[in-house]
Amino acid sequence: MTSAELQSALPHASPVAPRRVRGVRPNHFTRPDRLEVIHLAAECWPFARTGGLGEAVAGLAAFQAAPDIGVTVVMPLYRAVRESALDLATVGAPFTVRVGPRVEEVQLYRTVTRPGTPRIFFIDHPPCFDRDGIYGEAGADYPDNARRFALFSLAALRALPRIAPGASVVHAHDWHTALALAALGASAAEHRRRPLSVFSVHNAGFQGSFPLETITDVGFAGDAFDSRLFELHGRMNFLKAALTHCDLAVTVSPTHAMELRTPEGGFGLHDTFAALGDRLVGVANGIDSRVWNPATDELLPARYTSSEFSGKAACKAALQRSCGLDERRSSLLVAMCTRLAQQKGFDIVLGADLLGASDAQFVFLGRGEARYERALADLAARAPGRVVLRLDFSDELEHRVLGGADALLMPSFYEPCGLTQMRAQRYGTIPIARRVGGLADTIEDGVAGFLFNDYSCEALVASLHRAAARFADAGRWREMMQRAMIRDFGWARAADKYIALYRGAAALTSVRSEERGSSRVEA
């Protein structure tokens, strides 16, 4: 991508500086009465979701929308979106985007949304997005993912004048959108009108790491870019590109923000995270408390509240029957609702003597790596009536499992935030979890859950023993359920924190620009 091409792609563009400027973050964001926030994401529920990213983007955007805050989400137009019978309308004529040596034609679409809710726009490029999967198929990534998401990022920037010519904030999510912020960050240091750039790290374990020549292939080699800001261990790293170009980086829990700065928790990027200083913050995700509410949840066989638990017992009995478990009210019923992946702690789950730890029953809900599916199926076959594996994950079934289980197991190797532990507490289902990331921030040990530190079978079994002992004391267990159910995990507080961060970052960059504007240091 040349300087001229970058200029044409940016809203409010001015000539591009030939070098990256260190230590200077220009005042490109004023404080208008009305904010215009643009979220760029590869996923947004209900249009596309593979995990927590899609739900987090949807929740944050929905609860940010207000009379004085305009919110827009831009995402790719996948085949699944096109086939979902949405009322899609084109926005303007097709336009072209240069991605390295190629010039591609794309079309912008939007769907009808209700007043007061986020606007949703889609970038359509059938060769890239008209596929069965989002990131890949049959357990393998698409080999051209770097080009696919580079095109999406640059097309989204080019579409901004049509979508929101007065955009205040471009908030990009995970590595798929990183190059949008790299392009913004490489715009002129003198330019005082480009949007504030914010980058959310939902899962730093996925970085968008590709061969080094990808920098040229996707158009980020040239006088406008410092290749060192894109490179890690001899490869192009999309996540690093976003971190080194954004004005503000946010991860999805305060504890995880600290973990990312350490060699143990930074996924090889700990120095980059540490260098951000106060420009890296953690804000815990939320859940939609209107959807996750056992008092009104029509997906449950019975409703209940923190003061009337009879419906919880009915939900447990119904879950046991539907899963083929022995219908025993006195047995602790433990659930795991998650991807079957190493990150989620399945190595210690399968290595522990779960069945010998107590007379607990277990429901595993989810799909994932074949080795874990096979091992859990074998465990269920050895213990019929006590263990069941459900591979038919659905939103409805997740509601029923969380409504019927007594406890939720989350022994994660790492967990940036997690959503299931918050939903579970709303349903009086007590989490048993490892003290990492957002689990440490959202579970109060001994009050509304049980936490353990070591990633080991022994620590997991010890926590199961703690939970079983507490469950045997009906009065103390009821108190724990009540405390869990009244905790506030709604998105409103998180959305307010983000708005405050936007404004605070804008004020800080303005001050830094004024103080340092005459003391630039060339890269």
Steps between C-alpha positions, in 0.01 A plus 500: 500500500650833399463825688252629246291185522499516879392862484203412281392223735486715811213722607600868541829406334799729478836410346666201661823552693791305355602353836337368813527756782576367843371661814252726321130425482329789325180666611281331244191483719292790622239470773170552323165487671425187300746214468507283190654162582582255220566139600693286252467128569522163328202383707186652645209300639249404367650542151819299557648347813752228577557587865511788746621762251171525310295522816732754663493732198120480480456562873737795517355665191141453615558654841712788370224621271332808649347828382842670520701201376468360151625143469572309182635148445679408178568134422550274196201375304545127548295240316314420823400866533372515144301179550339617825216680319614842614355802326826621345534821299799631307662825611628693201682356203772234519846636573855372467761425764867431436644213704866474411533437125128429455208737452174349622142615452274494805144601579368647823169372639291582802205341674201666661530547875270653757547863607729524800691183410835465322506534124642194325700518175659217303799492267418272206774333300384153393844353420603568860181451701254289304621179666361239734719610791613824661866421561529155347345157456558146629724625778739685267532875440454640153850551353413852380372636833763773502373638168134449593517704816741756359242567230223524760699746714596729214155486342340593832726804524422600144129468573509728806405817309181323388430350841597776742698790353532652848621184674650575841632154587602199292490207740652187345473151648766227487762437234258479208452878510856596594601648167228763518678646803841460337374709209354761734815505711719559198304808390656842538611601849383852414153369425267614777171356381540125462298289744639376828618142446413241765595134486337224706700184568243228563741205476871564458555132432377571145732758343481474122857381451607455137822477295692828495439559129132545592586861589554569131221271386236695695643839412680615813853527369615844392592845615190544718577198719768379737521124441634449854158590634346206312763231570541246778751214493551531125130496411235761433283531808164673456440531874831680552418732209183612676667540839785711362270731304191545720436791733345279770505124555236327709479142610200330650582493872730693738685187611565396141646844428764427765556144376570620145798702626674186632712242314267228629179666387594721205506236223840626384380862480558591866759767414259661254219496755728637772619781273144627473512611862180676600366460147415137580200457729265220594120522503303186581239398247137479602192296420150598397314462827169522317583180308672321787231529766355185661194692615388563141690242292243318286762246390500350850247235603431710813586852612651602833652795688756560773224480759300209355708200389239233436529554126874432519432150636253438217760614245757261648265203486404584140866524399584167660211332318581652163866402526443147627654568839375341819238733645665571835432829670772436761784466246693809396432551127803664334496642146760615248364707210791589276716422199679172552850648481823489698452864608188401691683258729401163358845352560455525876131412480582173328805439718311542825298233675171685467285201581696415814500856634132480599172355379462801268343476155647675195353650183747604228345722231696610195705393201868532425817301461442139404732367771290661772173391343625141495633509856181650642284254307707218650457646851123521447490139375682384814264685732145499361262684727781723630669648194355619170657670198274720288651604168177665381576845639224759461399818678187328629695208642753731665216677682358167616838370617582814696151505646514136610861455615613568855855597405701610196852372438752744340855373569647709218869507416436865415176697474514864386150564632245224462126548482363168619604554862295821507195335345531210742499726804185670375340153503628406848744254343821529697827522302800284587782669313869569475613841624603649164394796288136597517416201720700660781320831442143367488496215756524572873663197657300342781218751452359434154740236369814295554841598358827308482845613390710216361432354159500144631271203546557516875388864527192427292399200714557699820259769377243236409531367856441853634193542285358158590546568870321835472224344290438244776406791729174611338474825695851620416459398135176698479679807639770462236238474225326813622825699507587384150159582352490860618841593353487756219677382185298711258660673201392847609793553738754374247352717225526807725865418573578484130344841437708643785811338355432648156469848644796458734724370221393789278592752767833331566601480135410866462729597786783277377467641151527858624793424734701288255396633163832677451721214618445216255749219482536314175466122509 
